[in-house]
């Protein structure tokens, strides 16, 4: 099986919820041919498993290989947010935007961080649906 096939199988396992198997496959791939995409997926697996420290380290490994990877910055921001490190999370979200990730999820997470940091204009650049979603997320924890 070549590295592309291993990556695809690992990704299928991850999206199917077979996290241990996906982690094994991505780890094998990283030993043979490190890639930032594989590191991001390993981070996503660790985050889903609740291992935030390992997730953060995985996203940082991805950024060592590709320092301008917006997805790695975004996922790093998500992990930091989940750890309660809102300022650091906001910095990572802003870097994801700087490197071209323009997505509703980015705007939502940026607003959540800014609310947690008590910034008065945290919701200003959101539309009404996005504001409602952020308020629901804040209410639900």
N, C-alpha and C positions, 0 to 999 in steps of 0.2 A: 504494500500500500504506500503510495507516495504522500508527501507532506500535505498536499491539497486535499487528498481523500481523508487523511487523518483529521485535518481541520474540520472538514465538512461533517464527518461522523461525530466528532466531539461536539460540534455546534448542535447537531440533531439531538444528541443525548442531553445536552444542556437544556434545549428548548422543550424537551419531553419530560424534564424534571429528574432525569437520571444524573444527578450532580456528581456523585462519586465517580461514576464511569467517565463522565465528561472531564472531570478534573484529572483523572488518570491519563486520558488521551491527550489533553492539552499539555500536561506535564511531560509526557513522552515527546511531544512535538517540540516543546521548548528546549529539551535536552539536545535534540537533533538540529533544530533550525529555529532559533529564537525570532519571534516577530512581535511587534507591538499589538497587533490584533489578538494574538493568542494570550498575551499578558492581560489585555483588557477583559477578555472572556474569563480568564482565571480569576481576576478581580471580581467580576460579576458573580461567579460561582461562590466565592468566599463571602461576598456581601449577602447573597441569598441564604447562605448557611449561617449567617450571623457573625462571621469572623471579620470584623471591620478592620482590625489592624493588618491582617493578612491581605485584605482587599486593597487597602491604602498602599501597601508595599508593592502589590502587583501593578496597580496603576502607575506608580512611580517608575517601575521597571519599564513599562510601556513608553513612558515619557523619556527615559534614557535613550531608547532606541529611536523615538520620533518625538522630539521636543515641541513640535507644533501640531500634535494630534488632538483635535478638539474633543473627540469622544473620550479620550483618556482624562482630559481635564474635567469634562462633565461628570463622568463616573466617579472620579476622585472627589469632586464637589458633593455628589450624592452621599458617598460614604462619610465624608466629614460632617455633612448635615446630620446624618443618622447618629453620629457620635456626639452631637451637640456642639460642634466646633463651627459655629455659624459664620464668623468672620473669615476663617480660612476657606470654608465652603464657598462663600461669596467671591473670594479672590479667584478660586478655580473656575467658577461659573463665568466670571468676567473674562478669564483667559480662553475658555471654550468659545465664547462669543468673538473674541478678538481673532481667533484662528478660524472663524467662519461657521460655527455651529449656530444657526438661527432657527430655532425650533420652539414650539409652544412650551415644551417641557423645560427648556432653559429659562424662559421668561417666568414660568411658575416657580421654579426652584429659586431663582433670583429674588422674586417677591417674598417667598417664604423666609429666606435668609434675612432679607431686609426687615421683615416684620419681627423676627426673633431678635434682631439688633435694635429694635424700636426706632427705626427710621420713619419719619412722619410721611414721606411721600412714596412708601414702599409699593403701593398699588397703582401709581399714576400712569404707568405705560401699559396697563392691562385693559382689555376690553371687559364688558360686563360679565360675560360667561367665565372668563378667566378669573375675575375678581370673586365671583361666586364660588368657583372651585377652590381658590386659595383660602377663602373663609371657611369652607367645609373642611379642608385639610387641617387648618389650624384648630378648628373645633374638635375634630376627631383625634388630634394629637399627631 
